[in-house]
Amino acid sequence: MPASTRATANRAARQEALREFLSGQKLIEKVIDNIGKLEDDEGNLEAIDIQRLTAATNSRLALIKKIMPDLKSQEITGTDGGPLNISLLKFSTKDID
């Protein structure tokens, strides 16, 4: 196996391991909890507490993006990365005026 192919395979394995680790960290639940704390009507939070919660939330959101990429940037391909084939199963103009 060439070095570049081995390096690519190793990088992919590390990325997958990182995704698995991050997915078990309950990041989304912690973000939602922090948002709840920031929205609390009691107003017991000091400015430093708000800064800490905001920084922690932003950091967790950055990690979430690593395991849940934006859908707008997802590429859809066919088998083995080839072109996507779309088959029309049924077409009718019966209901079109």
C-alpha positions as CSV (number, residue, x, y, z in Angstrom):
1,M,0.0,0.0,0.0
2,P,1.5,3.4,-1.0
3,A,2.2,5.8,1.8
4,S,-0.4,8.3,0.7
5,T,-3.1,5.7,0.6
6,R,-2.0,4.4,4.0
7,A,-2.0,7.9,5.4
8,T,-5.5,8.6,3.9
9,A,-6.8,5.3,5.4
10,N,-5.2,6.2,8.8
11,R,-6.7,9.7,8.7
12,A,-10.2,8.3,7.9
13,A,-9.9,5.8,10.8
14,R,-8.9,8.6,13.2
15,Q,-11.8,10.8,12.0
16,E,-14.3,7.9,12.5
17,A,-13.0,7.2,16.0
18,L,-13.3,10.9,16.8
19,R,-16.9,10.9,15.5
20,E,-17.8,7.9,17.6
21,F,-16.2,9.4,20.7
22,L,-18.0,12.8,20.3
23,S,-21.3,11.2,19.6
24,G,-21.2,9.6,23.0
25,Q,-20.6,12.9,24.8
26,K,-24.2,14.1,24.8
27,L,-23.2,17.4,23.3
28,I,-26.6,18.3,22.1
29,E,-28.2,17.7,25.5
30,K,-25.5,19.9,27.1
31,V,-26.1,22.7,24.6
32,I,-29.9,22.6,25.3
33,D,-29.2,22.7,29.0
34,N,-26.9,25.7,28.6
35,I,-29.5,27.5,26.5
36,G,-32.1,26.8,29.3
37,K,-29.8,28.3,31.9
38,L,-29.2,31.4,29.7
39,E,-33.0,31.9,29.2
40,D,-33.7,31.5,32.9
41,D,-36.0,34.4,34.0
42,E,-34.6,34.5,37.5
43,G,-31.5,36.5,36.4
44,N,-29.2,34.8,38.9
45,L,-26.3,34.6,36.4
46,E,-23.3,37.0,36.7
47,A,-21.7,38.3,33.5
48,I,-18.8,35.8,33.9
49,D,-21.3,32.9,34.1
50,I,-23.0,34.1,30.9
51,Q,-19.6,34.3,29.2
52,R,-18.7,30.8,30.3
53,L,-22.0,29.3,29.3
54,T,-21.7,31.0,25.9
55,A,-18.1,29.8,25.3
56,A,-19.0,26.3,26.3
57,T,-22.0,26.2,24.1
58,N,-20.1,27.6,21.1
59,S,-17.3,25.0,21.6
60,R,-19.9,22.2,21.8
61,L,-21.6,23.4,18.7
62,A,-18.2,23.3,16.9
63,L,-17.8,19.7,18.0
64,I,-21.3,18.9,16.9
65,K,-20.5,20.2,13.4
66,K,-17.7,17.6,13.2
67,I,-20.1,14.7,13.7
68,M,-23.1,16.2,12.0
69,P,-22.0,18.0,8.9
70,D,-24.3,20.6,7.3
71,L,-26.8,19.0,4.9
72,K,-26.3,21.6,2.3
73,S,-22.7,20.5,1.9
74,Q,-23.5,16.8,1.5
75,E,-22.8,15.2,-1.8
76,I,-25.0,12.4,-3.0
77,T,-23.4,9.9,-5.3
78,G,-24.2,6.5,-6.7
79,T,-22.6,3.2,-6.1
80,D,-18.9,3.4,-5.3
81,G,-18.9,7.2,-5.7
82,G,-20.2,7.1,-9.3
83,P,-23.0,9.1,-10.8
84,L,-26.4,9.0,-9.2
85,N,-29.0,7.2,-11.3
86,I,-32.6,8.2,-10.7
87,S,-35.4,5.9,-12.0
88,L,-38.9,7.1,-12.5
89,L,-41.2,4.4,-11.1
90,K,-44.6,5.9,-11.9
91,F,-45.7,9.0,-13.6
92,S,-49.2,10.2,-14.1
93,T,-50.8,13.4,-15.4
94,K,-54.3,12.3,-14.3
95,D,-54.5,14.9,-11.4
96,I,-52.9,17.8,-13.3
97,D,-55.2,20.4,-14.7
